[in-house]
Amino acid sequence: MKKEAMSTSFNLEKLVRPNIQALKPYHSARQDFSEGLLLDANENSYGDPIRSSQELHRYPSPTHPRLRKRIAQWRRVRPENVFIGVGSDEGIDLLYRIFCTPGQDRILTTPPTYGMYRVSANIHDIAIDEVLLTKDHFQPQVDQILKAVTDHTKILLLCSPNNPTGNTFERDRMRELIESFPGIVVVDEAYIDFSDEESWASEVNTYPNLVVLQTLSKSFGLAGIRLGITFASDAIIDYMMKVKAPYNVNKLTAQRALEAFDKMDRIASNIAKIKKQRSTLRQQLEQIAIVRHIYPSEANFLLVRVDHARKIYQKLADRGIIVRYRGNEPHCDDTLRITVGTPEENERLISALKQLTE
Ligand SMILES: *Cc1c(COP(=O)(O)O)cnc(C)c1O
């Protein structure tokens, strides 16, 4: 299907659950007034006990306009294209709640991929259809995916760079899926800043069915503040705003996120260091006898096939070195997923692996 055909034939309301279309959202006090004599929200007028300068006795903004504007400028979209939530996981959860009727609708995933797509679907009683990535290059099988679509398939989840394999999906394959899939296509870009690929975020105004997930958990180094970002059309973002908890993002998180956007130099420099260490770590791993294969990675981790992966995983853990065993995932027999560390951390890992295999 051509891009133009897609945008004209796409009908968002046909995909949204009827109860969500009819939803009258909770109207929070801080939506109307945030200044004046505030006796409207049953906050504690005597202040917060730690005397924070952030007025923590007051509810946060339900919409965080400053932060969303900052994010929009950064990714060259409009603030109306930006939703912020408690990690990407909230974005996934909300999309399921908006589009998928429990016990009836289905999502499509492409294993091996991020486990939360499945867990969240299980929580909501949404059925999952799976079309495996290709065995050797971990690419989505476009024809098979489109063949697997049913009348109840609402969402396709693509993760690029993919966790746990580390590779990006070919842009042409993704474009074909976005243009031909009859539902919502979610592109999870948690690792995009470690990649040479361009983000799809700026295309959400071209493709009305495209949703892009990003997060401050990885490249920004802020997993602890729990801030996830969803980019989509104004209409989809409106639905997310309607369905979210009224005050999902707290003041402390929003404040820290804004501070981080003033530290883009440091973020860029850490990304560069991680990319450099990624290639150093690869070279070091290649020297180790039990290492069978190291997959290409555009993320901050390497997927590595080793002899007796399960045993190696355990022996590393016994030495206090924790990696992720991924050998239970399809096409991933005997693999470990190893996060790129600092030079010191990587050397500790390498010397432990050498000791284990002597
Ligand atoms: C780490 C990761 C996330 C991040 O989730 P948050 O809830 O934002 O911390 C999202 N998607 C993938 C594929 C990930 O690996």
The ligand as a Gaussian input file, in Angstrom:
#p B3LYP/6-31G(d) Opt

LIG

0 1
 C       15.183000      -1.253000      28.536000
 C       14.086000      -1.300000      27.527000
 C       13.004000      -0.442000      27.616000
 C       12.958000       0.574000      28.711000
 O       11.901000       0.466000      29.518000
 P       11.675000       1.596000      30.608000
 O       10.386000       1.146000      31.202000
 O       11.583000       2.888000      29.878000
 O       12.838000       1.561000      31.542000
 C       12.031000      -0.469000      26.644000
 N       12.120000      -1.330000      25.609000
 C       13.159000      -2.159000      25.478000
 C       13.260000      -3.052000      24.307000
 C       14.153000      -2.186000      26.442000
 O       15.180000      -3.044000      26.323000

